[in-house]
Amino acid sequence: MPPPPHQKPENVLKRANELIGVHQAPAALTLLHEHITSKRSRNVPIASLEPVMLLLVELAVEQKKGKLAKDALYQYKNIAQNTNVGTIELVLKKFIELAAEKVTAAQQKADEVQSSIEATTGSASVDDLEASETPESILLATVSGEQSRDRTDRAIVTPWLKFLWEAYRTVLDILRNNARLEILYQATATQAFDFCLKYTRKTEFRRLCELLRNHVQTAAKYSAQSFAINLSDPETLQRHLETRFQQLNVAVELELWQEAFRSVEDIHTLLNLSKRPAKNIMMANYYEKLTRIFLVGENYLFHAAAWSRYYNLLRQSAALVATGQSKKADNPPSSEADLQRAATFVILSALSIPVISTSRSRGAMVDFDEARKNKNSRLTHLLGMSQAPTRAGLFRDALSKSLLRRAIPQIRDLYNILEVDFHPLSICQKISPILAQIGADEEMSKYILPLQQVILTRLFQQLSQVYETVDLEFVESLAQFPEPFQVTRSTIEKFIMNGNKKGDLAIRMNHATGVLSFDADVFSSAKAAHAGSGAGSAESETGSVQRLQSTPSQIVRSQLTRLADVLYTTCRYIDPTFNEARIKARDAAFARARAGAEKEHLDVLARKEIIQKRKEKASEAQAAREKENARKKLLQEQALQQAEATRLAEEQKIREMKRMASEREQIKRKEVESMLKDMKLDDLQGEDLDNLDSNKIRMIKLQQLEREKNSIAEKLRITGKRLDHLERAFRKEEAKKLPEDYAKQRERDLAAYELVKEQTLRDAEQKHKDDLELKHRLTRLMPFYESFRSNLHERRRDEFEKRRRDAERELEKQVNARRKEYRDRKIREKREREEQERALREAEERAAREKEEEERRLEARREELARLKEEREKEREKAKEIAARQAQREEEALARRARERAAAAAPPLRREAPAEAAPSGPPRLPLAGTRPSWRDREASRNASGQGTPEPAAAAAAPPPSRAPPMERTDSAERPSGPPRLQLAGNKPSWREREAAKAAAGGASSSLPERSAPPPRVASGRGAPIERVASGRGEPKEEKETPAAEPLKPTPGKWQPRFRREGGN
C-alpha cells in the first residue's frame, strides 16, 4: 500500500482543529505526530511547522502522552536546530509551562478534594455534642489521618508530578549538546532543581544530578562536533558553575549530603578547567556549603579548615571592596558582624576537632594507609590547600590573623580554658556556663558533642600530670556538664577504652576498686608515654598542655639530650678558647657571607631563570607529548571503534541471516503443523515434518477430503432414509387424531371469544357513563370558556394588528433603504463599468499603437535584412564570377600545356586515325599514376593537328578511356567489358574536365553552332555507351531521371562554371 500523500502544515493544523472540535483529541494528536515525524516535513518551512508543534505539545500535555511529545520534540529539534533556534526555545518553554500549570491545577484540585472530605467529616451528624469523639472515630482518625491526604495526592497530583519530571528530563536531553541552546538548558536545569526542592523529590534530584554529569561528560567527548558545548569557553563554564552551585544549594536544603559532596567535586573540577577565577560570592557559598557537608559527615578537621577558608575569603572581599578593586555585587557580605561570626565559628570548629580519634568521629589524625591518604588528599584539593590541615596549624593560622580578638568573648574564654590554662580540677566547672550558652544557639549547639570529647581529653591529660592514680567516681564528679549535655560513667569508660585502643592514652582501669592508674613505666612506648604528648592526635610532639613535671619515661627518653646540653654549657664557661674559636668562625662566616652575598644573589637569580626556562621547556615538551599521545590515542580509538563497528556489523549480519533462516524454518514448520492440525491428521504428527512439503500435504488433504466426502454421503443417505420412514410413520398416526384435535381447538377458541366479547361490552358501557358525567360537569363551564376565548381573541387580534402595522412600516422602511442602496449600487457599478471601459479602450489604443510601431520596426528590419541579403548575394555573385574566371584560366592553361606536351611527344609521321574508329578491346581504367598510352598520345596529336572547328571540338573531347563513369544499369543493358573504377584519391584529368565542359554545351568554344564530340563506341561490342552519373551520391529513386537539356551559351559572352553546371 503506498504511503498517503504529504499534506501542508496548514491543512494538517486545520484538520486537527476540526477533530478537536468533534471531541477527537487523540486522533488529532496522532495526525500531528505523524506529520511532524514524516521525512517530508524536513523540507517544510519552520514558520509553518511551529503552530503545528505548539498544538501537538498542548494536546500531548492534555492527554499525558509524554512519549509522543518526546519523539516529536526530537524530530523538531533535528529539523530546526540548523536554521532557527528560537522556535525550539519557544516550543520547549511552552511544553514546560503547560506541564507546570497542570501540576499546579492538580495540586489545587487535591486541596479542594481534601477540604471537602474534611468538611464532610466535620459536618457529619453527631448524636451527642458532648461526646462527639467516639472510640470508632478516634480509631479511624489514627488510621486515616495523613494517609487520606497521601492517597489523594497519589491519585491526583503524583501522575502530573511524574509527567512534569519526564518533561524536564526530555527537554534536558534535547538541549544537552547544542551551544546555541545552552542558556535554555541552564534555565531548564534550574527549574528542575526548583521542582525537586518545592515537592521534596529526593530520588528525582539524585537522578537529575547524575543526568547533568553524564551531559557534561558527553559534551567533553563530542566537543569536535558542530555547535557542541565548549567547556573551554569562559561564559559556558561560568553558566555551568552557576548551575552546579544551584545544585549544591538544593542538595543542602534537601539534606542529601552525598549528592552535595558530589556537587562540590563537580564544582571543583569545573573550577580547575576555568581560565578565569570564580567570583568571591560563589566561592563563599562553596566554602559555606562545604562546612555543612563536613559537619554532617563528622569530619571536624576539614570542617574547621573550610571555616578558615571562608573567613579568609571574607577578609579578602572586604579589602577588595574597600579599595574599589572589585564590585560589591561580586563579593559576599563582609561587614564587621559577618567577620565576627566567621571568626567565632573558625575558633569554635577548631576547638571541636577531637584530639583523640573516636569510633564515631574521624578526628584530626591523618592515617598512613593508602585509602585514607587518598581521601584526605581529595578533601585537601577541594579546599584549595597545598597540604592537609592539622589542628595545631589551624590554631597557628587563627592566632596569626588575630581571630581571637574578633571572636565573641565566650569562644575566647573557651579557647583559653582548653588550650592555655592548666586547671584539671575545675576545667569542666569553668566550661559548663560556656557550654550552656553555646547550646542555646541553634547553629553552635552542633559542636557540643565534639567539644565534650576534647574536654575529656584535656581532663585526662592534665590529671595524668598531677596524679598517678585517681578514683573513677572522682573523675565522674569532675566531668560534670550542664543538662542536657551530661555524660554518664559508661561514656567515660568507653572514651578511656577507645583512647587506650588507639594508643592515645595510657590508663589502666580497675573495675573492682574503681581506680584509674596512669601509666608511669619508664620503658613505655613513645606514643603512649603520657596522655599529654599528643601522639597519634592533631597536636605536636611536645603538646599544647602545660606540664608541672616530667614523667619517668620522659626523663629516661631525654637523658642524653640533657647531658649534651650540660656539657656544652660547661665547655663555654671553663674553656675561653672554645668561645674564641666559635667567635672567629662566626666572624669568618659573616665575612664570607658579605663577600659572596652579591655573587650568590646573582647566581640564585640566574639559577632561578634557568629553572624557569627548563620548566617552560619541560611543560611545552609535556604538552607536546600529551597532544601526540592524545592524537595517537584518538587514532587508535577510532581504528578500534571502526574495527569493532565492522565486527559488530558482520556479527549482526550473520545473526540476522541465521535469525531469518530460523524464522523461515519455524514459519514453515508452523504452517505444516497448522495444516496438519486443520486436516486432523494425527497419524502424521510423529513423522518428520521437515520432509513434508505443501504438495505432499495437499495430496494427503485431498485424499482425506475424498474419504470424508464419501463417508458423509453414505451417512446422509442412511439418515435420509431413516427420516423418511420416521416421518411417514408420524403422519400415519397423526391422521387418526386430527378430527378430535380440531374439535377441541374449536371449543377453546369459542370460549375465549365469548369471554373477550363480554369484557369489551362492559368496558364500553362504563366508559360511556364516565364520558356523560364529564360532559355534564363541563357544560357549566362553557359560558365562561366562550367569554374568555372571545376576550383572548380580541386582545390577540389587537396585538397582531399593532405588530402587523409596525412590521409593515419597518418593511416599507427596509424596502426604501434597499431601493436606495440598489440605485446607489447601480450608479456606482455604472460608473465603475464606464471607468473600466475607458481604461480598456485606452489599453486597446495603446496596444494598437504599440503593435503599429512594432510592425513598422519589423518592416524596417525586414527591408534592412533584404538589402543586406541582396548586397551579400551580389558579393557572392562577384566572388563566384572571379572564381569561375580563375578556374577557366587554369583550365585553359592546363589544356594549352597538355596540347604542347602532346604535340611535342607525338611522332611526326603519324597519321590521324578516323574518329569513328574506336580502339578495340576493353575500356582502359584511369588508375592513379597511369601514364597515357600511345593511342591516347596519337589521338591528342591528331586533334591538335586539325584546324577546322570539328576536329578542334573532337580534340577537346576526352579520350574514350577517360570518360566519366557510366551509370549503373541492369545486367541486360550493361555493355560488355570491365567497368571503369573510381578509386579513392583519383583526381579527374584534364581530358575528363574537357569532356565535362563539352557535355555542358561546349562552353569552351565561342561559336554556337559547334557540335558536341562524338560518343564513344565500343569496338564491335554493340551500341555506343553513354557516360552518365554513377548515382553514388544521389538518391536511389532518381537513378533513371533523364539528364536535363544543357543551357546554350550566349554567343560572345562568357558564362561562369556554376551557371553552366546549374543548367545540368
N, C-alpha and C positions, 0 to 999 in steps of 0.2 A: 504494500500500500504506500503510495507516495506521500511525503510529508505535506501538511497543509500549507497553503501559500502564506508568505510572510505579510503581516499587516503593519500598517503605520502605527506609531505610538499613539497618535491622536485617536485613531479608530479603536485601538485596544483600550484606551482610557475611557472613551465613550461607552464601549461595550461593558466595561467593568462597572461604571456608574449605573448603567441600566440593570445589571444583575444585582447591584446593591439595592436599587430601588424596589426590586421584587423580592427582597429578603433572601438573596442567594450569595451572601458574602463569601462562603468557601469557594464557590465556583469562580467568583471574581478574583479571589486571591490566587487560585490555580492558574487562571488565564494570565494574570500579570506576571506570575513567576515563570511560566513557560515563555512569555515574550522576553523577559529580561535575560534568561539563561540561554536563549536561542543564539546560535552562532551568527545569524544575520543581523542581530542587534548591535554587533560590534561596530558596524559602519554607520549606524544611525547617529544623527547629531545629539550631543549631550543635552542641549536645551529641550529637545523633545522627550528624552528619556527621564529627565528629572521629575516632572509631575507623576509619571508612571511609578517611579521608585518611591516617591513620597506616599502615594496612595497604597502601594504594596506594604510599606513599613507600617502604616496606620492599620491596615487590615490584619497584618501579622500580629501586631500587639493586641488588637482586639480579640483575636482568636487564639492567642498564646502559641503561635506557630513559629517558635524560635529557630527551628532548623531551616524552614523555608526562608525566613528572613536572613539567616546567616549565609545560605547559599546565594541568594540574590545580591546581598551586600558584597560578597567576594567577587561575583561576576561584575557588578557595577564598578567596583574599585579597579578591576583589571581594565575595564573599558575607559574610565575617565582619568586614571592617575597620570597619564602622559599628556593630557590636553587641558583638563580643568579640575584642579584640586579643590576649589571652593565648593563645588557641588557635592563632593564626597563629604566634606565637613558638614554641610547643611543637612544631608540625609542622615549622617550618623548622629548629629546633635538632635535631630527630630526623633530618631529611634530611642535615644537615651531619655529624652524629655517625656515621651509617651509612656515608656516603661515606668519612670519615676512617678508620673501622675497616676498611673494605675495602682502603684503601691500605696500612694497617699490616699486614694479613694478607698482601697481595700481596708486600710487602717481605720479610716473614718467609719466605714460600714461595720467593722468589727466592734468599734466603740459603741456605735448605736445598738448593735445586737446585744452587747454585754449590758448596756444601760437598760435596755428593755427587759432583759432577763432579770436584772436586779430589781427593777421597778415591779415586775410581775411577782417576784418572790416577796418583796417588801409589802406590797398592797394586797397580798392574799388574805382571805377572810380568816380571822382569828376568833375562836370561840370565847376565850378568856383573855382579856387585855392584860391582866396582871400576871398571867402565866403563859406569855406568848412563846417563851423558849421551852419547847418540849424536848424530851430526850431524843425523839426522832429527828427534830430539826437541828439539834446540836450535832448529832452523829453525821447527818447529811452535810452540814456546813464544814465539818472537819474533813470529810472525804472529797467534796466537790467545791472547795473554795476557789483557790487559784487554778485548780485543774480545769474548771469550767472556762476560765479565761484562756488557758493554754489550748484547750480544744477549739475554741472559737478562732484564735489566731492561726492554729494549724489548718483549719478548714478554709479560712478566708484570706489571711494575709500571707501565709507561708508559700502558696503557689506563685503569687506575684513577686514575693521576695526572690524566689528561685529564678523566675523569669528575668528579673532585673539583674541578678548576678550573672546569668548567662549572657545577657545583653552587654554587660561590662566586659566580660571575657571575649565575646565576639568582636567588639569594637577594638579592644586592645590587640587582638590577633591580627585584625585587618590593618591597623596603623603601625605595626611594630617595626617595620624596616623601610620606612619612607621618610626621608629627611624633610620633605615639604609638608608632611602631616605630623611633624614632631610636636608642635605646640598643642594640637588637639590630643595627641597621645598623652602628653603630660597632664593636661586638664582632665582627661578621662580617668587616668590613674588617681588623680587627687579626688575626683568624685567617687571612685570605687573605695578609696580609703575612708571618706566621709560616710559612705554607705555602711561599711563594716563597723565603724565607730558608733553610728547612730543606732543600728539594730543589734549591736554586740555580736557580730558574726565572726567568731574567732577562727573557726575552721576555714571559712572563706578567705579570711585575712591571710592565713598561712599559705593557702593556695595562690592568692594574689601575689604575695611576696615571691614565691617560687616562680610564678609565671613571669614576673618582671626580671628576675635574674636570668631566666632562660632567654628572654628577649635581648638582654644585654650581651649574652654570650653569642647569640645568633647574629647580632649586629657586628660584633668583632670578627665573626667567622666569615660573613659575606660582605665585608666592607668594600670589596672591589666592584660590587655591582653599581649600576646607575641609581642615583638618588638614595643610596644607602646611608645609614646612620654613621656619621664620622665622629668617633669619640675623641679625636684629636682637636676638633673644633671647640674653642673655649665656651661659646654660647651653648652648644649642645651639652657639653659636660656640666655647665652650670645648671641647666634645666634638670639634668639627671640628678645632680646633687640636691637640688631643692625637692625633687620628688622623694629621694631617699630620706631626707630629713623629715618630710611629712610622714613617711612610712615609719620612721623611728618614733615620732611623737605618738602616732596611733598605736604602735606596739606597746609603748609605755603606758598609754591610757588604758589599753585592754589588759595590761599586766601579762603580756606574752613575752617573757624575758628572753627566751631562747631566740625568738624572732627579732627582738630588739638587738640582741648581741650580733646576730647575722646582719641586721641592717647596719650596725656600726662597722662591721667588717666590709660591707659593700661601700659605705661612705669612705672608709679609709682607702680602699682600692681606687675609688674614683678620685680621691684627693691626690694620690700618688700619680695618677695619669694626668691630672690637670697641670697646665703650664702656668696658670695664674693662681695666686694664693686665694683661699676661700675668705669670705667676709668674716669679720670678727664676731658678728652676731650669730652667724651659722655655727662657727666653732664653739662659741659659748653654749649654744644649745646642744652641740655634740658632747662637750665635756659634762654638761649638767645631766644629760641622759645617761652617760657612762657612770656617773656617780650613783644613780639609782639602780642601774643594772648590777654593778659590783656590790652594792649594799644588799640587794635581794639575793645575790649569789654568795653572800657572806665572805667575799674576798675583800677584807677590810684594808689590806695593804694597798691594792690598786685603787680601792675606793678613795683612800686618803690621797693617793697620787693624782687621781682625777680632780679632786677638790683643789689640790695645789695648782694644777694646770689651769683650772677655771679661774682661780684668784690671779694668777699671773696674766691671764688674758684680760681680766677686768682692769688691772693696773695699766697694761699696755693700751687698752682702749681709752681709758681716762686721759692718759698722756697724749695720745693722738688727737683726741677731741679738743683738749686744752690748747694744743699748739696749732690746731687748724689743719693738720695733715690729713685728716680723714673726716668724712661726713658723720654726723651724729646718727643718721638713719642706718648706717652700715655697722654700727657698734652697739653692743649691749648696754643697758643702763648701768652706769658706773658712778653712781652717787656715793656719798660717804656711808649712807646706810647699807647700800649694796656691798661695798667693800668690807664694812664691819661684819655683815652676815657671812660673807665668803670667808673672811679670816677666822671667824668663830668656828665655822664648820671645818676649815683646814686643821685647826688645832684639835678640835674635838675628834675628828676622824683619825688623826694621827695618834691621839691618846687611846683610841679604841682598838688599835691594832694589837691583837693578843701577843704577849711576849712568848707564851708557850703555845705551841700548835696543839689544838684540841681536835677531837674527832669530828666536831660539828663545824668549827671554823678552820679555814685553811691557814690562817696565821700569816706571819711575815717571812717565814723561813723559805728559802729557795732550795728545794731538794735537788739532789745531784743526779737523779735518774733522768733519763733522756726525755721521757714523755713530759715530766713536769718542767724541764728546762725549755722544751719547745713551746709549751703552753705559756710560760712566763715571758718567753721571747715574743710571742704573738701579742700578748697583752701590752708589753712594753712598746712595741711598734704602734699599737693602736693609740697609745697615749702620746706618741711622738717623742719618746725619750730615748736617749742613746744607750742607757744601761738600766737594769732592773732596779726599781726603787727599794730602799730599806727604811726601817723605822727611824734609825739614827740619822740617815741622810735627809729625810723629810723634816725632822726637827731642826737640823742644822740650817736647812734652807729657810724654814719659817723664822728662826731666830735672826738669820742674816737680813731678812726683809722686814723685821720688826712687826711681825704679825701679832705678837703678844700684846703690843700696845693698841692694836686695832680691835682685838677680840673683846668680848664682853667680860666684865670682872669675874663672873663665876667660872668661866673657862680658864682665865689666868690663874685663879686660885687652885683649880683642879690640876693644872699643869705643875704648879709649884709643889703641891702635895705629892703628886705621883713621881715627878722627875727630879725634884730639887731637895725637898725636906726629907729628914730621917726621923720617923716617929712611928715605930712599929705598934705601940700600944694604943694610939689614937688615930691612926690613919682612916679607919672606917668611920669613926665618930666625926671626924672633920669633913669627910666626903659626903656623909649622909644628907646634910641640907642641900648640898650642890646637886646630888642625885635627885632629890625631891623637885628642885627647880627644873632640872633637865627633863624629868618625867612629865612635868606639867606642860611642856612644849611638845606639840604633836610631832614635829619634824625631828627633834632631838631625842625623843623617847626611844627611837630605834637603836640608840647607842648604849642603852642601859646594860643589856646582856654582855656585849664585849667589854664594856668598862668593868663589870664585875670580875671578869676573868683577869683583867690587868690588875685590879685592886688586890685580888687574892694572890697573884704572882708577887706583887710588891710586898704584901704582908709576909709571905713565907721567906722572901729574900732577906727582908730586914730582921725577921725573927731568927733566921739562921746565923746572923752575925752577933746576936745577943745571947741566945740560949743554945744549949746542946740538946736538951730535952724539954718538951712542953706538953702540957695536958691538952687533950683534944677538946675537952669542954671549955678550957680557957681560950683556945683558938676560936671555938664556936662563939664564945662571948665577945671576942674581939671583932669577928666578922658579922657585925650587925648592920643591916641595911634597912632603910625605911620601907614601910609597906607601900605597894605590893611587890617590892623587889627583894624580899627577904630570901636568904639562901638557907638550905637545910644542911644537916650533918651529912646526909648521903651525897649531896652535891659537893661538899668539901672533900669527902673521901674520894669521890670519883675524880675530882680535879687533881688530888695528890697522886692517885694511881696513874692517871694519864701522864702527868709530868715525869714520874719515875719511868714509865714505859718508854716515853720519847727520849729519856736521858737528860731532861732539862732540870729535874730536881733530884736530890739525893736524900730522901726522907724515908725513915723506916717507921711503920705504924704497928703498934702492939694493941691488938683489939682486946686482949684480956685485961690489960691495965688502962687502956685508953690513953696511951702516951705516944707522942711523936718524937722520934730521935733524928737529929740532923747528923748526917754522915761526917765524921771527923777523921777518917782514915788518911794517914799521910801518903799512902800509896794508891789513893783513889784516882780514877781517870781524870784527865784534864777537862773533859766535857762536863762531868758532874762533880767537880771538885768542891764547888759550893753553889748555893742556889742563886747567888748574885752574879755569877760570872757571865751569865747571859749566853752561855754556849748553846748552840742549836736554836737560838732565838734571833730576833731582829736587832739585838743590842750588840755592841762591840765586845772585844775580848775583855776589856777592863770593866765594862759595865757602867751603868749610869747611877747605880745605887751607892750612896756614901757608906764607907766601911769604918767601923770602930777599931778593929784589929784584924790581922791576917789569920787565916786558919792554918792548922798544922800542915796540911797538904800544900798550901800556897808557900809556906815557909820552906819546905823541902824543895819545892819546884824552883824557887828564886834564890837558893843559897849561893850558887856560883855567880850569879849576876851581882848579888850584894857583895861578894868577896872581891870581884873585879872593880866595883865602884870604890871600895875602901882602899884597895891597893893603889888605884890611880890617884885618889886624893892624897895618900901618904907620899907618893913619889913627888907630887907637886910641892909639898911643904918641906921635905927633907933634902931634896936634890935641886939646887938652883940651876945647874946646867941643863936639867930636863926642861925647865921653863925657857931658858935662853935658846936652846935648840928649837923649841916649839915656836918661840917668838921670831927667830931668824927664818925658820921655814915659812911662817905665816907672811913675814915681810917679803921674802923672795917670791912667794906665790902672788902676793899683791903686785909686786913689780912686774912679774911675768904677765899677769893679767892686764895691767895697764899698757904694757908694751904691745901685747898681741891682741888687745881688745878690738882695734880698728880692723886689723887684718882678719881676725876671726869673724868680725861682723860682716866684712865684705865676702869672706868665704861662705859664711852662712847664707847671705843673700844670693850668691852665685849658685850655691847648692840648692837653695830653695827654687831658684829659677830653673835649674837643670831638672830638679824633681818635678816641677810643674810641667815642663816640656815633655818629660818622659811620661807623666800621667796623661797628658793630652794625646801623645802618640799611642800610648797603650790603650786609651779609651777609643781613639779612632780605629786602631787595629782590631780592638774588641768589637766595635760596631760593625766594621767591615766583615769580620769573621761571623758575627751573628747574622748579618744580612746575607752573606753567602750560605751559611748553614740554613737560614730560613728559606732561601731560594731553592737550595738542594732538597730540603725537606718538603717544600711545596711541590717541586717537580716529582719527587718520589711519591708523595701522597697522591698527586694527580695520576701518575703511572699506575700506582696500586689501585686507585679508585677506578681507573679505566679498565685495568685488568679484572678487577672484581666485578665491575659492571658487565664486562664481556662474559665473564664466567657465569654470573647470575643470569644473564640473558640466555646463554646456552642452556644452563640448567632449567631455566623457566621454559624454554622452548621444548626441551626433552620431556620435562614433566607435563607440559601441555599436550604434547603429542601422545604420551602414554595415557594421560587422562582422557583425551578424546578417543583413543583406541579402546580403553576400558569402558568408557561410556557407550561407545558404539556396540561393544560386545554385550554390555549389560542391557542396552535397549533392545538389541536383537534377541537376547535370551528372554527378556520380559515379554516381548511380543510373542515369541514362541510359546512361553508359558501361558500367557493370556489367551492365545488362540486355542491351545490345548484345553485350558480351563473352560473357555466358552463352548468348545466342542464336547467337553466332558469325556475326554479320552484318558481315563485313569490308567488304562493298561500301558500307556506310553510314558507315564511320569518317571518310571525307573530307567528308561533308556537314556542314551547320551543325547542331550538336547543340542549339542554343538553340531551333530551330524544331520540334524533336521533343518531343511530349508523350507521356504514358503511353498515351493512346488509340491514337495512331499506332503506337507501339512494340508495343502489344498486337495490333493488326491485322497488323503485319508478322510478329510471332511466330506468330500463328495460321496465317498463310499458309505460313510456313516449316515449322511443325509438320505442316500438311497434306501439304506436299510430302515431308517426311521420312517421314511415315507411309506414303504411297503407295510411296515407293522402298523402304522396309523391307519392306513387304508383298510387293512384287514380288521382292525378294531372297530373302525367306523361302520364297516359293513355288518359286523356281528351286532353292534349296538343298535344300528338302524333296524335290523330285522327284529331284534328283541322289542324295541319300542313300538314297532308296527303291530306286533302281536298283542302287546300290553294295551295299546290304545284301542284296538278292536275289541278286546275283552271289556274294557271300561265302557265303551259305547253300547255294547250289548246289554250290560247290566243297567246302564243309565236310562236306556229307552223304556225299561219296565217301570221306573219310578217317576218319570216326567209328569204324567197326568196328576198324580197325587200331590206332587210338589207344586204344581201350578194352582191347584185348588187352595192349598194352604196360603200361598203367597197372595192370592186374590182376596181372601178373607182378611188378612192383615192389612192390606192396602185400604180396603173399605172402612175398616175400623179407624185407622189413622185419619182418613179423610173426614169422617163424621166428627171426630174429636176436634180437629183443626177448624172445621166449619162452625161448630158451636162456640168455640173460643173467639173466633173472629167476629161473630154476631154480637156476643156480649161486649166485646171491646168497642165496637162501633156504636152500640146503643149508649154506653157510658160516656163516650167521647161526645156524642150529640147532646146529651144532657148538660155536660160541663160547658160546652160552647154556648148553649142557650142561656145559661146562668151568666156567663161572662158578657153576652150581648146585652142582657137586661141591665147589668151593672154599668156598662159603658154608655148605654143610651142616655143616662142622666148627665153625662159629661159632654155630650156632643155640642150643645149650645155654647158652652164655654170654649170648647175647642175651635168651633167655627169663628167665634168672635176673635179669639187670639190669632187664628191664622189670617183673618182679614186684616187685622191691625199689623201683623208682621209683614204681610204682603205690601201694605201701603208704605210702611217705613222702608222696606227694601226697595220698592219702586222709586220712592223719592230719592233715596240714596243712590240708586242706579242712575236715575236721570241726572243727578248732580255730577256723578262721576263721568257719565257719558258726555255732558256738556264740557266738563274740564278736559276730557280726553279729546273731544273734537277741537277745542281751542288749541290744545297742545299739538294735535295733529296738524291743524292749519298752520301753526307757527313753524313746526318742523318742515311742512311742505314748502312754505315760503322760503325757509332757510335753505332747504335742498335746491329749490329752484334758483335762488340767488347763487348758491355755490355752483350749481350746474352751469348757469350763464357765465359766471366768472371763470370757471374751468374751461368752457368752450372758447371764451375770448382769449384766455391765456394759451390754450392749445393752438388756436388760430394764429396768435402772434408768434408762438414758438415755431409753428409749421412754416409761417412766412419767413422767419429768420433762417430756418433750415433750408428752405427752398432757395433763398437768396445766397446763403453760403454754398449750397450745391451748385447754383448757376455760376457763381464766382469760381468755384473749384473747377467746373467743367470748362469755363472760358480759359482759366489759367492752364488747364491741361491741354486744351486745344492749341493755345499759343505755344506752349512748350513743345507739343507734337509738331506744329508747323516749323518751329525753329529747328527741332531735331531733324525733320525731313530736309530742310534747307541745308543743314550741316552735312547730312548724309549725301545729298545730291552733289554738294560741292566736293565732298570726299570722293564720290564715285567719279566725278569729272576729273579730279586730280589724279586718281588712280588710272583712269582711262588714258589720260595724257601721258602719264609716266609709262604705262604699258606700251603706248604707241611709240614713245621715244625708245624704249628698250627694244621693241620689235625692229625699229629702223636700225638701231645699233647692231642688233643681231643679224639683220639682212646684210649690212655692210661687212660685218665680220665674216659672214658666210661667203659673200662675193670675193672678199680678199682671199679667204682660204681656198675658194674654188680656183681663182686665178693662179694662186701659188701652186695648187695641185696640177692645174693644166700646164703651167710652165715646167713643173717637174716631169710630167708625163711626156711632154714634147721633147724635153732634154733627154729623157731615158730612151724615147723612140729614136731620136736622132743618133744617140750614141750606139744604140743597137744596130741601126742601119749601117752606120760607119763600120762597126765591128764585122757585121755580116758581109759588107762589101769588101772589106779588107781580107776576110777569111775565105771568100768564095773563089773557086778555081776560075781562071779567065775563059776557058773554052767550054764551060758547061752550058748546055742549052736549057731553055725553060721547059719544064715539064708541063703538060696540059693540066689546067686547073681541075678538070673533071676527074683526072686520073688520080685517085687517092691511093696511097700505098696500101699494098695488101698486107694481110696479117692482123694480128690483134692490135688494139689501140695501145699506145705507149703510156705508161703510168708516169705522172710528173712527181717522182720521188725527190726527197731532199738531197742536194748535191749532184743530181744527174745532169750531165752535160748534154747539149743538143746534138742529135745525130746528123749524119751527112745529108739525109733527106731534108731535115729542118734547115740546115745551113743552105742547101741548094734552093729550097723554096724561098728563103729570105733573099738570096741573091737574085733570083728571078723576079721577085716582087720589086726589088729596088731598081732593077734594070728597066722596067716598063715606064713609059712616060704618059700613057693615057690614064684618064680617071679610073677606068675599071680595073686596070692592073694595080693602080695605087690602092684602090679600095680593097682589091684582093690581097695586096701585100699587107695592108693594115689589118686584115682579118687574122686571127690567131691560127696557128697550125692545127691540124686535126688532133695531134696528141696533146695539145694544151687547152682544149675546150673545157668549159665548166662541167662539173659532174652532171650526169644525166639524172633525170627524175626517175624515182623508183616506179616501176610498172609491174603488171602481172607477169608471171613467168612465160605466158604465151606470147606476149607482146615484146618481151625483152630481147634485144638483138644479141646475136651470138658474140662471143669474145669475152675476155675478162673485163670486169668493170674497172673504172678509174678510181683509185683510192685517194681519199682526203686525209692525209696523215697529220698528226699534231705537229705544229711548228712550221708547216709548209706555208710559204707566202706566195701569193699569186705573182706570176712572172709578168714581164711587160707584154708578152703576147696575149696572156689572159686578160690583162687590163685593156689592150687594144680591142679584143673580141667583145668585151663588155661594152666599150664605147660604140662599137659598130652595131651591137644589138640594141642599144638605146636610141638609135636613129641616125648614126653617123654624125655625131656632134663634132668629130674632129675635121670633117670636110665642110667647106664653106658653100658648096653647091647643093641645092635642094634635090636635084634630080639624081644625085649619086646613089647607086643601088647598094643594097646590103651584100655582104660577102656570101658566096655560095655555101650552102650547107654541106657539112661533112658527110661523105658517102662511104659506107663500109665497102671494102674491096670485095665485091662479089658476094656479099653476105646478106643481101636484102635491101630494104628501103633505107634511105639515109636516116641517121639518128639525130633527133633534135635535142640539143642540150637545154635542159630546164633546171629549175632549182631542185635540189635534193629533198627539200621538205624537212630537213632535220631540225631546223629552228622554228618551224611554223606549226600551227595547229593541225591535228590529224584530219579534221573534217574539210580542210581546204587543199587537200592533195591534188584534186582534179580540177581546180579552178583555172580557167584559161588565162593566159597572160594578157594583160591589158595592152591596147594599142599604144605604141610609144609616141610621145609628142614629137612632132616635127619641128625642128629648129627654124627660127625665123631667119630668112636669108640676110647675110651681112651682119647679124647680131649674135654675139657670144652668149651662151646660156650656161649658168653655173651648174656644177655637177649635181647639187641636191635638187635643182629644178628638173634636170634630166631624169634623175632617178625617181623623182616624185611622180613622173608620168607613168613609170612602171608599177 
